[in-house]
Amino acid sequence: MPKRSKKHTEALKKVDRLVQYDPINALELAVSSSYVKFDETVDVAVRLGVDPRHADQMVRGTVILPNGLGKEVKVLVFAKGEKEKEALDAGADFIADDETIKKIQDGWFGFDKAIATPDMMGAVGKLGRILGPRGLMPNAKTGTVTFELEKAINELKAGKIEFRVEKAGIVHVPVGKVSFGAQKLLENVKAFIDKLVALKPAASKGTYLKTISVSSTMGPGIKVDPLLVK
C-alpha cells in the first residue's frame, strides 16, 4: 500500500466517507481540500442504474458546461478546400493535411479534440485504431462529424464535453478547475446531471442516479446526495 503524504492525510480528515453531502458543500470541500501547487481538475463520477451491456441502456451524449473547463482546448480539423479555410477562420488549431496525418501515425497527439467533415471520414477511418482508444475519433453522434465547422469548433472551445457510460455503469467527466470556486463548479455539475437525466433510457428501471461523487485530481472522493442535485 503506497504511503500517503501528510497533506493528503490531512485532506482525508476533512471528509466524512459515510456522509452524502449537499452538492455545494461537497464542492466546497473539494476546493478546500486541494493541497497541491497546480490548479487541479475537479471530476464527477456518477453510477447509473443501467446495464450498458444492453444497447437500449447505453447512455452517451455531450453537454456544454456553462463555465467551460478552465483550459485551452486545441482542436484538429479534417477538412479540405473551402472548409479548411472556414475551420482556420473559426479558430481551429490544426488542419489534418498529409503531413499531420503522418505525425499522428508516428505518435503525435498535440490536440485535445478532433472534428471532421463527412467527406473526410475515409481518411479519418484509417486512423481509427489510433484515435479511437484515446477518445479522439470524430463521431456524428457527438457533433464532431459535420460541415458546420464554426459551430462545432466554438462549442468545443467553450467547454463541450463528451461522455459515455462505462461497463460498470459509471460515467466520469471533468467539470472544471479548483480555481473556479464551488459556485461555478456547481453550475457545471448541474448542467451535466441535467443532461444525464434527460438521457435516461426507457429500459432503465429503479433508481437511475445511484451514487455521485466529486474529487479534485489529488484529493479524496466526496459523496454527493443524488436527491439534492437539481
Buried (B, 14 or more C-beta within 10 A) or exposed (E): EEEEEEEBEEBEEEBEEEEBBBBBBBBBBBBBBBBBEEBBBBBBBBBBBBBBEEEEBBBBBBBBBEBBBBEEBBBBBBBBEEBBEBBBEBBBBBBBEEEBBEBBEEEEBEBBBBBBBEEBBEBBEEBEEBBEEEEBBBBEEBBBBBEBBEEBBBBBBBBBBBBBBEEEBBBBBBBBBBEBBBEBBBBBBBBBBEBBEEBBBEEBEEEBBBBBBBBBBBBBBBBBBBEBBE
